[in-house]
């Protein structure tokens, strides 16, 4: 009986942990997307200045 109870608890904790991991992943991916967008805009803005401008932007 005790063993079974712990097994259920472990499964529940595991579900909570995986849900948390999925949420964190979503946030990280979203932030990464925003960062890429910002860098991309910087690269486009600095294109007329050639390599020097691009180095400053990134």
N, CA, C and O atoms as a Tripos MOL2 file, in Angstrom:
@<TRIPOS>MOLECULE
protein
  232   231    58     0     0
PROTEIN
NO_CHARGES

@<TRIPOS>ATOM
      1 N           0.8330   -1.2170    0.0000 N.3       1 UNK1
      2 CA          0.0000    0.0000    0.0000 C.3       1 UNK1
      3 C           0.8650    1.2620    0.0000 C.2       1 UNK1
      4 O           0.6600    2.1720   -0.8030 O.2       1 UNK1
      5 N           1.8270    1.2980    0.9100 N.am      2 UNK2
      6 CA          2.6710    2.4880    1.0090 C.3       2 UNK2
      7 C           3.4100    2.7310   -0.3120 C.2       2 UNK2
      8 O           3.4950    3.8550   -0.8070 O.2       2 UNK2
      9 N           3.9320    1.6530   -0.8500 N.am      3 UNK3
     10 CA          4.6730    1.7360   -2.1130 C.3       3 UNK3
     11 C           3.8060    2.3420   -3.2160 C.2       3 UNK3
     12 O           4.2390    3.2230   -3.9580 O.2       3 UNK3
     13 N           2.5910    1.8530   -3.3000 N.am      4 UNK4
     14 CA          1.6610    2.3220   -4.3190 C.3       4 UNK4
     15 C           1.3910    3.8210   -4.1560 C.2       4 UNK4
     16 O           1.3640    4.5670   -5.1350 O.2       4 UNK4
     17 N           1.1940    4.2480   -2.9080 N.am      5 UNK5
     18 CA          0.9290    5.6530   -2.6120 C.3       5 UNK5
     19 C           2.0850    6.5240   -3.1090 C.2       5 UNK5
     20 O           1.8630    7.5650   -3.7260 O.2       5 UNK5
     21 N           3.3140    6.0930   -2.8370 N.am      6 UNK6
     22 CA          4.4750    6.8790   -3.2600 C.3       6 UNK6
     23 C           4.5810    6.9320   -4.7740 C.2       6 UNK6
     24 O           4.9680    7.9490   -5.3510 O.2       6 UNK6
     25 N           4.2290    5.8170   -5.4090 N.am      7 UNK7
     26 CA          4.2990    5.7860   -6.8670 C.3       7 UNK7
     27 C           3.3530    6.8360   -7.4530 C.2       7 UNK7
     28 O           3.7080    7.5250   -8.4090 O.2       7 UNK7
     29 N           2.1630    6.9600   -6.8890 N.am      8 UNK8
     30 CA          1.1900    7.9500   -7.3660 C.3       8 UNK8
     31 C           1.7390    9.3640   -7.1450 C.2       8 UNK8
     32 O           1.6460   10.2190   -8.0250 O.2       8 UNK8
     33 N           2.3020    9.5940   -5.9750 N.am      9 UNK9
     34 CA          2.8780   10.9030   -5.6760 C.3       9 UNK9
     35 C           3.9950   11.2520   -6.6600 C.2       9 UNK9
     36 O           4.0620   12.3740   -7.1610 O.2       9 UNK9
     37 N           4.8670   10.2860   -6.9320 N.am     10 UNK10
     38 CA          5.9670   10.5170   -7.8640 C.3      10 UNK10
     39 C           5.4400   10.9040   -9.2420 C.2      10 UNK10
     40 O           5.9420   11.8270   -9.8830 O.2      10 UNK10
     41 N           4.4170   10.1770   -9.6800 N.am     11 UNK11
     42 CA          3.8440   10.4710  -10.9900 C.3      11 UNK11
     43 C           3.2810   11.8910  -11.0040 C.2      11 UNK11
     44 O           3.4480   12.6200  -11.9810 O.2      11 UNK11
     45 N           2.6100   12.2820   -9.9140 N.am     12 UNK12
     46 CA          2.0260   13.6220   -9.8320 C.3      12 UNK12
     47 C           3.1240   14.6880   -9.8700 C.2      12 UNK12
     48 O           3.0350   15.6620  -10.6170 O.2      12 UNK12
     49 N           4.1690   14.4840   -9.0450 N.am     13 UNK13
     50 CA          5.2900   15.4310   -9.0340 C.3      13 UNK13
     51 C           5.9230   15.5340  -10.4140 C.2      13 UNK13
     52 O           6.2690   16.6220  -10.8750 O.2      13 UNK13
     53 N           6.0670   14.3870  -11.0620 N.am     14 UNK14
     54 CA          6.6820   14.3580  -12.3910 C.3      14 UNK14
     55 C           5.8650   15.1810  -13.3780 C.2      14 UNK14
     56 O           6.4110   15.9210  -14.1970 O.2      14 UNK14
     57 N           4.5430   15.0370  -13.2810 N.am     15 UNK15
     58 CA          3.6630   15.8070  -14.1720 C.3      15 UNK15
     59 C           3.8510   17.3050  -13.9320 C.2      15 UNK15
     60 O           3.9680   18.0840  -14.8780 O.2      15 UNK15
     61 N           3.8770   17.6980  -12.6560 N.am     16 UNK16
     62 CA          4.0590   19.1200  -12.3270 C.3      16 UNK16
     63 C           5.4010   19.6090  -12.8700 C.2      16 UNK16
     64 O           5.4870   20.6840  -13.4640 O.2      16 UNK16
     65 N           6.4490   18.8050  -12.6580 N.am     17 UNK17
     66 CA          7.7810   19.1990  -13.1220 C.3      17 UNK17
     67 C           7.8120   19.3610  -14.6330 C.2      17 UNK17
     68 O           8.3510   20.3420  -15.1430 O.2      17 UNK17
     69 N           7.2320   18.3960  -15.3540 N.am     18 UNK18
     70 CA          7.2550   18.4830  -16.8200 C.3      18 UNK18
     71 C           6.4590   19.6940  -17.2840 C.2      18 UNK18
     72 O           6.8670   20.3810  -18.2200 O.2      18 UNK18
     73 N           5.3390   19.9620  -16.6460 N.am     19 UNK19
     74 CA          4.5570   21.1490  -17.0190 C.3      19 UNK19
     75 C           5.3810   22.4120  -16.8190 C.2      19 UNK19
     76 O           5.3740   23.3110  -17.6600 O.2      19 UNK19
     77 N           6.0950   22.4690  -15.6900 N.am     20 UNK20
     78 CA          6.9430   23.6320  -15.4200 C.3      20 UNK20
     79 C           8.0220   23.7580  -16.4770 C.2      20 UNK20
     80 O           8.2980   24.8560  -16.9610 O.2      20 UNK20
     81 N           8.6380   22.6310  -16.8400 N.am     21 UNK21
     82 CA          9.6880   22.6510  -17.8630 C.3      21 UNK21
     83 C           9.1340   23.1530  -19.1810 C.2      21 UNK21
     84 O           9.7740   23.9480  -19.8700 O.2      21 UNK21
     85 N           7.9330   22.6870  -19.5360 N.am     22 UNK22
     86 CA          7.3230   23.1140  -20.8020 C.3      22 UNK22
     87 C           7.0760   24.6190  -20.7660 C.2      22 UNK22
     88 O           7.3690   25.3190  -21.7360 O.2      22 UNK22
     89 N           6.5390   25.1210  -19.6560 N.am     23 UNK23
     90 CA          6.2870   26.5680  -19.5320 C.3      23 UNK23
     91 C           7.5910   27.3430  -19.6790 C.2      23 UNK23
     92 O           7.6540   28.3210  -20.4230 O.2      23 UNK23
     93 N           8.6430   26.9020  -18.9640 N.am     24 UNK24
     94 CA          9.9380   27.5790  -19.0370 C.3      24 UNK24
     95 C          10.4570   27.5840  -20.4650 C.2      24 UNK24
     96 O          10.9590   28.5990  -20.9490 O.2      24 UNK24
     97 N          10.3350   26.4440  -21.1360 N.am     25 UNK25
     98 CA         10.7810   26.3330  -22.5200 C.3      25 UNK25
     99 C          10.0670   27.3380  -23.3980 C.2      25 UNK25
    100 O          10.6790   27.9960  -24.2390 O.2      25 UNK25
    101 N           8.7510   27.4490  -23.1920 N.am     26 UNK26
    102 CA          7.9710   28.3840  -23.9920 C.3      26 UNK26
    103 C           8.4800   29.8040  -23.7980 C.2      26 UNK26
    104 O           8.6490   30.5490  -24.7640 O.2      26 UNK26
    105 N           8.7240   30.1760  -22.5430 N.am     27 UNK27
    106 CA          9.2250   31.5230  -22.2530 C.3      27 UNK27
    107 C          10.5840   31.7420  -22.8950 C.2      27 UNK27
    108 O          10.8350   32.7880  -23.4930 O.2      27 UNK27
    109 N          11.4630   30.7470  -22.7700 N.am     28 UNK28
    110 CA         12.8160   30.8870  -23.3190 C.3      28 UNK28
    111 C          12.7500   31.0610  -24.8310 C.2      28 UNK28
    112 O          13.4230   31.9220  -25.3980 O.2      28 UNK28
    113 N          11.9300   30.2310  -25.4790 N.am     29 UNK29
    114 CA         11.8050   30.3210  -26.9350 C.3      29 UNK29
    115 C          11.2580   31.6860  -27.3440 C.2      29 UNK29
    116 O          11.7160   32.2730  -28.3240 O.2      29 UNK29
    117 N          10.2790   32.1920  -26.5920 N.am     30 UNK30
    118 CA          9.6900   33.4900  -26.8970 C.3      30 UNK30
    119 C          10.7400   34.5910  -26.7640 C.2      30 UNK30
    120 O          10.8540   35.4560  -27.6330 O.2      30 UNK30
    121 N          11.5070   34.5540  -25.6720 N.am     31 UNK31
    122 CA         12.5510   35.5540  -25.4680 C.3      31 UNK31
    123 C          13.6020   35.4780  -26.5640 C.2      31 UNK31
    124 O          14.0770   36.5000  -27.0580 O.2      31 UNK31
    125 N          13.9630   34.2370  -26.9410 N.am     32 UNK32
    126 CA         14.9730   34.0630  -27.9820 C.3      32 UNK32
    127 C          14.4790   34.6590  -29.2890 C.2      32 UNK32
    128 O          15.2420   35.2940  -30.0180 O.2      32 UNK32
    129 N          13.1880   34.4530  -29.5860 N.am     33 UNK33
    130 CA         12.5980   35.0150  -30.8050 C.3      33 UNK33
    131 C          12.7260   36.5300  -30.8040 C.2      33 UNK33
    132 O          13.1240   37.1290  -31.8030 O.2      33 UNK33
    133 N          12.3870   37.1490  -29.6740 N.am     34 UNK34
    134 CA         12.4680   38.6110  -29.5640 C.3      34 UNK34
    135 C          13.9090   39.0740  -29.7590 C.2      34 UNK34
    136 O          14.1640   40.0550  -30.4570 O.2      34 UNK34
    137 N          14.8580   38.3530  -29.1290 N.am     35 UNK35
    138 CA         16.2690   38.7190  -29.2690 C.3      35 UNK35
    139 C          16.7050   38.6490  -30.7220 C.2      35 UNK35
    140 O          17.3930   39.5470  -31.2100 O.2      35 UNK35
    141 N          16.3060   37.5790  -31.4230 N.am     36 UNK36
    142 CA         16.6660   37.4470  -32.8250 C.3      36 UNK36
    143 C          16.0870   38.5850  -33.6480 C.2      36 UNK36
    144 O          16.7480   39.1170  -34.5400 O.2      36 UNK36
    145 N          14.8490   38.9550  -33.3460 N.am     37 UNK37
    146 CA         14.2130   40.0620  -34.0700 C.3      37 UNK37
    147 C          15.0010   41.3470  -33.8770 C.2      37 UNK37
    148 O          15.2500   42.0810  -34.8330 O.2      37 UNK37
    149 N          15.3960   41.6190  -32.6240 N.am     38 UNK38
    150 CA         16.1380   42.8500  -32.3230 C.3      38 UNK38
    151 C          17.4730   42.8530  -33.0610 C.2      38 UNK38
    152 O          17.8550   43.8520  -33.6710 O.2      38 UNK38
    153 N          18.1820   41.7160  -32.9970 N.am     39 UNK39
    154 CA         19.4830   41.6270  -33.6750 C.3      39 UNK39
    155 C          19.2980   41.8070  -35.1800 C.2      39 UNK39
    156 O          20.0780   42.5010  -35.8330 O.2      39 UNK39
    157 N          18.2540   41.1730  -35.7220 N.am     40 UNK40
    158 CA         17.9920   41.2720  -37.1540 C.3      40 UNK40
    159 C          17.7500   42.7240  -37.5550 C.2      40 UNK40
    160 O          18.2810   43.1900  -38.5630 O.2      40 UNK40
    161 N          16.9500   43.4370  -36.7680 N.am     41 UNK41
    162 CA         16.6760   44.8490  -37.0590 C.3      41 UNK41
    163 C          17.9570   45.6610  -36.9810 C.2      41 UNK41
    164 O          18.1890   46.5390  -37.8130 O.2      41 UNK41
    165 N          18.7900   45.3760  -35.9860 N.am     42 UNK42
    166 CA         20.0670   46.0880  -35.8510 C.3      42 UNK42
    167 C          20.9370   45.8450  -37.0820 C.2      42 UNK42
    168 O          21.5570   46.7720  -37.6040 O.2      42 UNK42
    169 N          20.9780   44.6000  -37.5400 N.am     43 UNK43
    170 CA         21.7970   44.2750  -38.7110 C.3      43 UNK43
    171 C          21.2990   45.0320  -39.9330 C.2      43 UNK43
    172 O          22.0880   45.5600  -40.7160 O.2      43 UNK43
    173 N          19.9710   45.0810  -40.0880 N.am     44 UNK44
    174 CA         19.4070   45.7880  -41.2490 C.3      44 UNK44
    175 C          19.7320   47.2770  -41.1520 C.2      44 UNK44
    176 O          20.1200   47.8940  -42.1430 O.2      44 UNK44
    177 N          19.5750   47.8500  -39.9660 N.am     45 UNK45
    178 CA         19.8280   49.2810  -39.7810 C.3      45 UNK45
    179 C          21.2770   49.6300  -40.0670 C.2      45 UNK45
    180 O          21.5700   50.7000  -40.6000 O.2      45 UNK45
    181 N          22.1880   48.7220  -39.7100 N.am     46 UNK46
    182 CA         23.6120   49.0540  -39.8170 C.3      46 UNK46
    183 C          24.1950   48.6610  -41.1690 C.2      46 UNK46
    184 O          25.3950   48.8110  -41.3970 O.2      46 UNK46
    185 N          23.3440   48.1540  -42.0720 N.am     47 UNK47
    186 CA         23.8620   47.6730  -43.3560 C.3      47 UNK47
    187 C          24.5610   48.7810  -44.1600 C.2      47 UNK47
    188 O          25.6200   48.5230  -44.7310 O.2      47 UNK47
    189 N          24.0170   49.9880  -44.2270 N.am     48 UNK48
    190 CA         24.6890   51.0290  -45.0180 C.3      48 UNK48
    191 C          26.1030   51.3380  -44.5330 C.2      48 UNK48
    192 O          26.9420   51.7910  -45.3120 O.2      48 UNK48
    193 N          26.3670   51.0950  -43.2510 N.am     49 UNK49
    194 CA         27.6790   51.4340  -42.6930 C.3      49 UNK49
    195 C          28.6960   50.3260  -42.9000 C.2      49 UNK49
    196 O          29.8590   50.4670  -42.5220 O.2      49 UNK49
    197 N          28.2600   49.2180  -43.5030 N.am     50 UNK50
    198 CA         29.1990   48.1330  -43.7550 C.3      50 UNK50
    199 C          29.5260   47.3630  -42.4930 C.2      50 UNK50
    200 O          28.7090   47.2680  -41.5770 O.2      50 UNK50
    201 N          30.7320   46.8130  -42.4550 N.am     51 UNK51
    202 CA         31.1130   45.8740  -41.3880 C.3      51 UNK51
    203 C          31.2240   46.5690  -40.0360 C.2      51 UNK51
    204 O          30.8470   45.9870  -39.0190 O.2      51 UNK51
    205 N          31.7260   47.7830  -40.0000 N.am     52 UNK52
    206 CA         31.9260   48.4880  -38.7260 C.3      52 UNK52
    207 C          30.5920   48.6620  -38.0020 C.2      52 UNK52
    208 O          30.4810   48.3690  -36.8110 O.2      52 UNK52
    209 N          29.5970   49.1330  -38.7180 N.am     53 UNK53
    210 CA         28.2860   49.3450  -38.1180 C.3      53 UNK53
    211 C          27.7100   48.0440  -37.5920 C.2      53 UNK53
    212 O          27.1050   48.0080  -36.5200 O.2      53 UNK53
    213 N          27.9020   46.9760  -38.3520 N.am     54 UNK54
    214 CA         27.3620   45.6910  -37.9510 C.3      54 UNK54
    215 C          28.0430   45.2150  -36.6650 C.2      54 UNK54
    216 O          27.3920   44.6350  -35.7960 O.2      54 UNK54
    217 N          29.3360   45.4550  -36.5430 N.am     55 UNK55
    218 CA         30.0670   45.0320  -35.3430 C.3      55 UNK55
    219 C          29.5450   45.7990  -34.1170 C.2      55 UNK55
    220 O          29.4200   45.2280  -33.0330 O.2      55 UNK55
    221 N          29.2490   47.0550  -34.2880 N.am     56 UNK56
    222 CA         28.7320   47.8690  -33.1790 C.3      56 UNK56
    223 C          27.3470   47.3760  -32.7620 C.2      56 UNK56
    224 O          27.0200   47.3350  -31.5760 O.2      56 UNK56
    225 N          26.5380   47.0020  -33.7600 N.am     57 UNK57
    226 CA         25.1470   46.6510  -33.4840 C.3      57 UNK57
    227 C          25.0280   45.3590  -32.6760 C.2      57 UNK57
    228 O          24.1820   45.2510  -31.7880 O.2      57 UNK57
    229 N          25.8820   44.3800  -32.9880 N.am     58 UNK58
    230 CA         25.6780   43.0620  -32.3780 C.3      58 UNK58
    231 C          26.4320   42.9150  -31.0650 C.2      58 UNK58
    232 O          26.3640   41.8640  -30.4280 O.2      58 UNK58
@<TRIPOS>BOND
     1     1     2 1
     2     2     3 1
     3     3     4 2
     4     3     5 am
     5     5     6 1
     6     6     7 1
     7     7     8 2
     8     7     9 am
     9     9    10 1
    10    10    11 1
    11    11    12 2
    12    11    13 am
    13    13    14 1
    14    14    15 1
    15    15    16 2
    16    15    17 am
    17    17    18 1
    18    18    19 1
    19    19    20 2
    20    19    21 am
    21    21    22 1
    22    22    23 1
    23    23    24 2
    24    23    25 am
    25    25    26 1
    26    26    27 1
    27    27    28 2
    28    27    29 am
    29    29    30 1
    30    30    31 1
    31    31    32 2
    32    31    33 am
    33    33    34 1
    34    34    35 1
    35    35    36 2
    36    35    37 am
    37    37    38 1
    38    38    39 1
    39    39    40 2
    40    39    41 am
    41    41    42 1
    42    42    43 1
    43    43    44 2
    44    43    45 am
    45    45    46 1
    46    46    47 1
    47    47    48 2
    48    47    49 am
    49    49    50 1
    50    50    51 1
    51    51    52 2
    52    51    53 am
    53    53    54 1
    54    54    55 1
    55    55    56 2
    56    55    57 am
    57    57    58 1
    58    58    59 1
    59    59    60 2
    60    59    61 am
    61    61    62 1
    62    62    63 1
    63    63    64 2
    64    63    65 am
    65    65    66 1
    66    66    67 1
    67    67    68 2
    68    67    69 am
    69    69    70 1
    70    70    71 1
    71    71    72 2
    72    71    73 am
    73    73    74 1
    74    74    75 1
    75    75    76 2
    76    75    77 am
    77    77    78 1
    78    78    79 1
    79    79    80 2
    80    79    81 am
    81    81    82 1
    82    82    83 1
    83    83    84 2
    84    83    85 am
    85    85    86 1
    86    86    87 1
    87    87    88 2
    88    87    89 am
    89    89    90 1
    90    90    91 1
    91    91    92 2
    92    91    93 am
    93    93    94 1
    94    94    95 1
    95    95    96 2
    96    95    97 am
    97    97    98 1
    98    98    99 1
    99    99   100 2
   100    99   101 am
   101   101   102 1
   102   102   103 1
   103   103   104 2
   104   103   105 am
   105   105   106 1
   106   106   107 1
   107   107   108 2
   108   107   109 am
   109   109   110 1
   110   110   111 1
   111   111   112 2
   112   111   113 am
   113   113   114 1
   114   114   115 1
   115   115   116 2
   116   115   117 am
   117   117   118 1
   118   118   119 1
   119   119   120 2
   120   119   121 am
   121   121   122 1
   122   122   123 1
   123   123   124 2
   124   123   125 am
   125   125   126 1
   126   126   127 1
   127   127   128 2
   128   127   129 am
   129   129   130 1
   130   130   131 1
   131   131   132 2
   132   131   133 am
   133   133   134 1
   134   134   135 1
   135   135   136 2
   136   135   137 am
   137   137   138 1
   138   138   139 1
   139   139   140 2
   140   139   141 am
   141   141   142 1
   142   142   143 1
   143   143   144 2
   144   143   145 am
   145   145   146 1
   146   146   147 1
   147   147   148 2
   148   147   149 am
   149   149   150 1
   150   150   151 1
   151   151   152 2
   152   151   153 am
   153   153   154 1
   154   154   155 1
   155   155   156 2
   156   155   157 am
   157   157   158 1
   158   158   159 1
   159   159   160 2
   160   159   161 am
   161   161   162 1
   162   162   163 1
   163   163   164 2
   164   163   165 am
   165   165   166 1
   166   166   167 1
   167   167   168 2
   168   167   169 am
   169   169   170 1
   170   170   171 1
   171   171   172 2
   172   171   173 am
   173   173   174 1
   174   174   175 1
   175   175   176 2
   176   175   177 am
   177   177   178 1
   178   178   179 1
   179   179   180 2
   180   179   181 am
   181   181   182 1
   182   182   183 1
   183   183   184 2
   184   183   185 am
   185   185   186 1
   186   186   187 1
   187   187   188 2
   188   187   189 am
   189   189   190 1
   190   190   191 1
   191   191   192 2
   192   191   193 am
   193   193   194 1
   194   194   195 1
   195   195   196 2
   196   195   197 am
   197   197   198 1
   198   198   199 1
   199   199   200 2
   200   199   201 am
   201   201   202 1
   202   202   203 1
   203   203   204 2
   204   203   205 am
   205   205   206 1
   206   206   207 1
   207   207   208 2
   208   207   209 am
   209   209   210 1
   210   210   211 1
   211   211   212 2
   212   211   213 am
   213   213   214 1
   214   214   215 1
   215   215   216 2
   216   215   217 am
   217   217   218 1
   218   218   219 1
   219   219   220 2
   220   219   221 am
   221   221   222 1
   222   222   223 1
   223   223   224 2
   224   223   225 am
   225   225   226 1
   226   226   227 1
   227   227   228 2
   228   227   229 am
   229   229   230 1
   230   230   231 1
   231   231   232 2
@<TRIPOS>SUBSTRUCTURE
     1 UNK1         2 RESIDUE 1 A UNK
     2 UNK2         6 RESIDUE 1 A UNK
     3 UNK3        10 RESIDUE 1 A UNK
     4 UNK4        14 RESIDUE 1 A UNK
     5 UNK5        18 RESIDUE 1 A UNK
     6 UNK6        22 RESIDUE 1 A UNK
     7 UNK7        26 RESIDUE 1 A UNK
     8 UNK8        30 RESIDUE 1 A UNK
     9 UNK9        34 RESIDUE 1 A UNK
    10 UNK10       38 RESIDUE 1 A UNK
    11 UNK11       42 RESIDUE 1 A UNK
    12 UNK12       46 RESIDUE 1 A UNK
    13 UNK13       50 RESIDUE 1 A UNK
    14 UNK14       54 RESIDUE 1 A UNK
    15 UNK15       58 RESIDUE 1 A UNK
    16 UNK16       62 RESIDUE 1 A UNK
    17 UNK17       66 RESIDUE 1 A UNK
    18 UNK18       70 RESIDUE 1 A UNK
    19 UNK19       74 RESIDUE 1 A UNK
    20 UNK20       78 RESIDUE 1 A UNK
    21 UNK21       82 RESIDUE 1 A UNK
    22 UNK22       86 RESIDUE 1 A UNK
    23 UNK23       90 RESIDUE 1 A UNK
    24 UNK24       94 RESIDUE 1 A UNK
    25 UNK25       98 RESIDUE 1 A UNK
    26 UNK26      102 RESIDUE 1 A UNK
    27 UNK27      106 RESIDUE 1 A UNK
    28 UNK28      110 RESIDUE 1 A UNK
    29 UNK29      114 RESIDUE 1 A UNK
    30 UNK30      118 RESIDUE 1 A UNK
    31 UNK31      122 RESIDUE 1 A UNK
    32 UNK32      126 RESIDUE 1 A UNK
    33 UNK33      130 RESIDUE 1 A UNK
    34 UNK34      134 RESIDUE 1 A UNK
    35 UNK35      138 RESIDUE 1 A UNK
    36 UNK36      142 RESIDUE 1 A UNK
    37 UNK37      146 RESIDUE 1 A UNK
    38 UNK38      150 RESIDUE 1 A UNK
    39 UNK39      154 RESIDUE 1 A UNK
    40 UNK40      158 RESIDUE 1 A UNK
    41 UNK41      162 RESIDUE 1 A UNK
    42 UNK42      166 RESIDUE 1 A UNK
    43 UNK43      170 RESIDUE 1 A UNK
    44 UNK44      174 RESIDUE 1 A UNK
    45 UNK45      178 RESIDUE 1 A UNK
    46 UNK46      182 RESIDUE 1 A UNK
    47 UNK47      186 RESIDUE 1 A UNK
    48 UNK48      190 RESIDUE 1 A UNK
    49 UNK49      194 RESIDUE 1 A UNK
    50 UNK50      198 RESIDUE 1 A UNK
    51 UNK51      202 RESIDUE 1 A UNK
    52 UNK52      206 RESIDUE 1 A UNK
    53 UNK53      210 RESIDUE 1 A UNK
    54 UNK54      214 RESIDUE 1 A UNK
    55 UNK55      218 RESIDUE 1 A UNK
    56 UNK56      222 RESIDUE 1 A UNK
    57 UNK57      226 RESIDUE 1 A UNK
    58 UNK58      230 RESIDUE 1 A UNK
